[in-house]
Amino acid sequence: MSDTNSTIPIACNLGAISDRSQYSVLSNLLRSAISGRAELPDGFGFSLSGDVIDLGEIGEWIGLERQCCPFLNFELSVSGNDSIYWLTLTGPDGAKALLDREFPA
């Protein structure tokens, strides 16, 4: 898989988010749902509690986050009826440090 985001600058543009209020609510919800974090070479994987955040809310957060940070890659893994989801956030050089600041261990 090629890295199509490698030419996009590592810079967040909060002004690009269409609904900042909803983004803030969902970001706080996502952070509170994190039950684990795994370091990856180019980002992090996060286990999320489905008891705290549902799939629709995660999808909405991803949609808004993509407006702000188009250099990020998002992968969401769901297994059967398991209430723990796995969200992987990766990107080009520099993205991992930004993710570490936004979602500290």
Secondary structure, DSSP 8 states (H G I E B T S, - for coil): ---TTTTS-S---GGG-S-HHHHHHHHHHHHHHEEEEEEETTEEEEEEETTTS-HHHHHHHHHHHHHH-TT-EEEEE--TT-SEEEEEEE-STTHHHHHHHHS--
